[in-house]
Amino acid sequence: MLATAAMSVVMVAGDRAGLMRDQPPKRITRAFLPGNRHRPKPGEGVLGALAHAGFGAAGGALFGLLARGHRPPVPAGVGYALAIWLASYQGWVPALGILPPISRDRPGRVAVMGAGHVVYGAALAAAMSRLNRDLPDRDAGRDESTRESPAAVFAMGGASDMALFWA
């Protein structure tokens, strides 16, 4: 929830700076409520915030499962968060006609949402590293020649372990 809250601060700041007309989570929620998907509805702001918190928490839980006791570096969290942004805002959100894809959206919203996802990913990785600080680091003390290669990690542990190879 901390990472989602950090991202929300960026989104609110972007909104107040006039870079977004309204929050994407509110627009997404609006589309799923009864009635015209593009007209404001009572309670959509609160429901959008709750949905955003839930989606962020689910994304954080998945990241935690992928990290499985590792201390992921910040770039890994940022990459994960940007992948979520691309899958959502270049994928299913425009496919459902809720918002235009990133490639055709207003530059202000793209900048704010991109920055928000970077902050989410950085906070997520930092929190996961902090939670796992007492666990031994699998590659600690190894030089580059003895670290596990991405191919070996994938062959031995599968795709989820491949996602964890950030060294």
N, C-alpha and C positions, 0 to 999 in steps of 0.2 A: 504494500500500500504506500510505502514511503516513496518509491520510484514513481508511482502514478501521481502522487501529490506533487512531487517535484515537476513532473511534466505539466500538470494542471496549472502551476504557477506561471510557466512559460506561456501556456495557452491564454490565460487570463491577461497577462501582460500584453500579448499580441492583440488580443481583443480590445483592450483599453487604448492601445497605440493606434487603433483603427486599421489594423492589417487584416482583420477578419470581421465579417458582418455578424456572424454568430458561431458558436462552437460546433465543430463537426459531430461530437457525440450527441448533441441535441438534435442536429439534423438527421442523424442515423436513427435515433429513437423516434423522432417524429414520423419517419417513413414507415415504421412498424406499428404505430398507433392507428386506431380506426379513423377513417375520414381521408381527406385529401392529403397525400403524402408530403405536399409542399406548403401547406398552410399551418401556421402555428396552432398548437393545441395546449389546453390547460395541463400543467404539471410536467411538460416535456423537459423543462430545465432540470428539475429535481431528478426525474427518471433518467435523463441523459447523464447526469453526474453519477448516479448510482450504477448505470450500465457501464460507464467509463471506468469506474473504480473496480467493478467486477471483471471487466475485460482485462484491465491492467493486472489485477491480482491473479487471474488465470494465466496470463502471459508470464508473470513472475514465478508462479508455481511450476510452469513448464520449464522455464530457465533453470530453476532449482533442481528439477529432475535431470535435466541435461548435464548440469554441473556435478551432480552426485559426489559431493565431498571435495571437489576441487575449489581452488581459489581463482576464479576466472579473472583475467585482466580486463580493464575498462574497455579496450577496443573490441573484445569479444562481446561484451554487453551492448555496446553501441551497434555493432554489426547485427546482432540479434534484433535489436529494436528497429533498426532501419529495414530489416527484412520484413518485420511485422507491418511497418508503414507501407512498404511497397506492395506487399500482398493485399493489404486492406485498401489503400487509397489509389492504387493502380490496378487493383483486381476486383474484389467482390463489391466494394462500395460503389464504384461507377457501373459495374455490371448490373446492379440493382437500380440504377438510375437515381441514386441519392445525391451524389456529388460528381463533378467531372473528374476524370483521371488527373493525376499529378501533372502530366504532360500538357494538359489543357486548362488547368485551374489557374486562379488568380495568383500572381507571384507572392503576395503577402501571406496568403494562407499556406502556400507551399513552404515558405521560409519558416513560418511559425511552427507548423506541424513537423517539419524536418528537424528544427532545433529542439522541439519538445521531445521527439523520439530519441534524439541524441542524449538529452538530459535523462530521460527514462532509462536508457540502456546503461549509461554511466553510473547512475544511482543504483540500478539493479546489480551490476557487477560489483560495485563497491560494497553494497550490503551483503551480497553472497560471499564475497571474500572475507568480510568481517565475521559473518556467521561461521565460516569454515576456518577461521584463523588458527584454531588449535589442532586442526587435522594436518597430518604430514602431507607435504607437497610431493606428488609422485615423481616429479622431475627435479626436485631441489638437489643442488650439488652436482648435477650431471653437466658435463660440457656438451656442446652441440653434437659431437660425434657419438655420444652415448644416449642421447634423448630418443624417445620412441618416435619413429617416423610416422607421418600421417597414414601412409599405406599400411604399416604394421598395426597401428591403432585400429584402423578400419577392419583389417582382416581378423584381428583377434576379438574386437569388441562390437563391431557393427557400426551402423550409421550414427547412433547416438553418441558413441565414443568419438567418432570422427568429428562431430560437431564440437567436442570438448578440446580438440587438439588446437591450442592457441599459442604454443611456444614457438 
